[in-house]
Amino acid sequence: MNEKENNYNIEGIRDIGRINMLLIAANAAVFIIFNIIGRTNDPEFMLYHGAVFTPMVLKQGAWYTLFTSMFLHFDISHIANNMIMLAAAGSYVEREMGSIRYLITYLLAGLGGNILSLYVDLQTMEYAVSAGASGAVFGVTGALLALALKNRGRVQGLGAPRIIIMIALSLYSGFTSIGVDNWAHVGGLVCGFVIAFLISPRKKPEQITVYDE
């Protein structure tokens, strides 16, 4: 491999973002390891290893699962969809917010999504084993929208209308599918938007790049 190819690969990693890459790698590593030692499509196995189940959270104090479940996925399509979305949206958000703020947003949005899901479970009394990074990933897309709105409707050439369409399509896909924790998506989305709006640095007018369509 020549020097030019090496530079291209390094820049590609930087474009995705260091923290974003670590999050993707962590999710992938957990998925691979758990499929070696067991079956991630087995609810009992997932429950034993950190998935969320509302009765366990309340009766046994398994509050930690609101965090651990963010790194668990049931099958290859589940993790693939989440990580592709994270790689795409997270690259923008990490570059704009910085690594630490991005990580805070990701984690808090994931927790917020799981908390809303737990609350809705209590209201409907419909319980299911739940896991996945989608709450956090929707939080990242919410953060992306917040960043665009704070910076004259665009973030790194990506316009707010396009972001809204992406979010709407993702939500629609969830609500028209079976076995999807849509309230975790909504909770993560709202939390990510609010957190990013509050903690992301606002650019000065001269720092904002104008892109032609």
C-alpha positions in Angstrom: 0.0 0.0 0.0 1.5 3.3 -1.0 1.6 6.6 1.1 -1.3 8.1 -0.8 -3.6 5.1 0.0 -2.5 5.2 3.7 -3.4 8.9 3.9 -6.8 8.2 2.3 -7.6 5.5 4.9 -6.5 7.7 7.8 -8.7 10.6 6.6 -11.6 8.2 6.2 -11.3 7.2 9.8 -11.1 10.8 10.9 -14.2 11.6 8.8 -16.2 9.0 10.7 -14.9 10.3 14.0 -12.7 8.6 16.7 -15.5 8.3 19.3 -18.0 7.3 16.7 -15.6 4.5 15.5 -15.1 3.4 19.1 -18.9 3.2 19.6 -19.4 1.2 16.4 -16.5 -1.1 17.3 -17.8 -1.6 20.8 -21.3 -2.6 19.6 -19.8 -4.9 16.9 -17.4 -6.6 19.5 -20.3 -7.2 21.9 -22.4 -8.7 19.2 -19.7 -11.0 17.9 -18.7 -12.2 21.4 -22.3 -12.8 22.5 -22.9 -14.8 19.3 -19.8 -16.9 20.1 -20.9 -17.7 23.7 -24.6 -17.9 23.0 -27.5 -16.8 20.8 -28.5 -13.1 20.7 -31.9 -14.0 19.2 -32.7 -15.8 22.5 -34.6 -13.4 24.8 -33.5 -15.3 27.9 -29.9 -15.1 27.0 -30.1 -11.4 26.2 -32.0 -10.8 29.5 -29.3 -12.5 31.4 -26.6 -10.4 29.7 -28.1 -7.0 30.2 -31.2 -6.5 28.1 -34.0 -4.4 29.6 -37.2 -5.9 31.0 -39.3 -3.5 32.9 -40.5 -5.9 35.7 -36.8 -6.8 36.4 -35.8 -3.1 36.5 -38.5 -2.3 39.0 -38.7 -5.4 41.1 -35.0 -6.5 41.1 -33.4 -3.1 40.8 -31.8 -3.9 37.4 -31.4 -0.2 36.5 -28.0 -0.9 35.0 -29.8 -2.6 32.1 -30.9 0.9 30.9 -27.2 1.4 30.0 -26.0 -2.2 29.1 -28.9 -2.8 26.7 -27.6 0.1 24.5 -24.7 -2.2 23.4 -26.8 -5.3 22.7 -28.4 -6.4 19.4 -30.7 -9.3 18.6 -29.5 -10.1 15.0 -27.2 -9.0 12.2 -29.8 -6.8 10.5 -30.6 -5.1 13.9 -27.0 -4.1 14.5 -26.2 -3.4 10.8 -29.1 -0.9 10.5 -28.1 0.9 13.7 -24.4 1.1 12.9 -24.9 2.3 9.3 -27.1 5.1 10.6 -24.6 5.9 13.4 -21.7 6.0 11.0 -23.5 8.4 8.7 -25.1 10.8 11.3 -22.5 10.5 14.0 -19.7 11.6 11.7 -21.3 15.0 11.3 -22.3 15.4 14.9 -18.9 14.5 16.4 -17.0 16.9 14.0 -19.4 19.7 15.0 -19.7 19.1 18.7 -16.4 17.6 19.6 -15.7 14.1 20.9 -16.6 14.6 24.6 -19.9 16.4 23.9 -20.7 13.9 21.3 -20.2 11.0 23.7 -22.3 12.7 26.4 -25.1 13.3 23.9 -25.0 9.7 22.6 -25.1 8.1 26.1 -27.7 10.4 27.6 -29.9 10.1 24.6 -29.7 6.3 24.8 -30.6 6.4 28.5 -33.4 8.9 27.9 -34.9 6.7 25.2 -34.8 3.6 27.5 -36.4 5.6 30.4 -39.3 6.8 28.2 -39.8 3.2 26.9 -39.9 2.0 30.5 -42.5 4.6 31.4 -44.7 3.7 28.5 -44.4 0.0 29.5 -45.8 0.9 32.9 -48.7 2.7 31.4 -49.6 0.0 28.9 -48.6 -3.0 31.0 -47.1 -4.5 27.9 -43.7 -5.9 28.7 -41.0 -7.2 26.3 -37.3 -7.8 26.5 -35.7 -4.8 24.8 -32.1 -4.1 23.6 -30.3 -2.0 20.9 -28.5 1.2 20.3 -31.4 2.7 18.3 -32.4 5.1 21.1 -28.9 6.5 21.2 -28.7 6.5 17.4 -31.9 8.4 17.1 -30.4 10.8 19.7 -27.6 11.4 17.3 -30.0 12.3 14.5 -31.9 14.6 16.9 -28.5 16.2 17.7 -27.8 16.6 14.0 -31.1 18.5 13.5 -30.4 20.7 16.6 -26.9 21.6 15.2 -28.4 22.5 11.8 -31.1 24.7 13.4 -28.5 26.5 15.5 -26.3 27.2 12.5 -28.7 28.8 10.0 -30.4 25.6 8.9 -27.3 23.7 7.8 -24.5 21.6 9.2 -21.5 20.9 7.0 -23.6 21.2 3.9 -26.5 19.1 5.2 -29.7 21.1 5.3 -32.4 20.8 8.0 -35.1 19.7 5.6 -33.1 16.7 4.5 -32.4 15.8 8.1 -36.1 16.1 9.0 -37.0 13.8 6.1 -34.4 11.2 7.2 -35.8 11.3 10.7 -39.4 11.0 9.5 -38.6 8.0 7.3 -36.8 6.3 10.1 -39.6 6.9 12.6 -42.2 5.7 10.0 -40.2 2.5 9.3 -40.2 1.8 13.1 -43.9 2.4 13.7 -44.9 0.3 10.7 -42.7 -2.6 11.8 -43.3 -5.4 14.3 -41.2 -5.8 17.4 -39.6 -2.3 17.4 -39.3 -0.2 20.6 -40.5 3.0 19.0 -40.8 4.9 22.3 -37.0 4.4 22.8 -36.6 5.9 19.4 -38.8 8.9 20.2 -37.2 9.4 23.6 -33.7 9.2 22.2 -34.5 11.6 19.4 -36.0 14.2 21.8 -33.2 13.9 24.3 -30.5 14.1 21.7 -32.1 17.2 20.2 -32.4 19.0 23.5 -28.9 18.0 24.8 -27.2 19.1 21.6 -29.1 22.3 21.5 -28.0 23.1 25.1 -24.3 22.0 25.1 -23.1 22.4 21.5 -21.1 25.5 20.7 -22.8 28.0 18.5 -20.7 29.1 15.6 -19.9 32.7 14.9 -21.3 34.0 11.6 -17.9 34.1 10.0 -17.3 30.5 10.9 -20.4 29.2 9.1 -19.6 27.9 5.6 -22.3 28.6 2.9 -22.8 25.7 0.5 -24.4 26.1 -3.0 -27.0 23.5 -3.9 
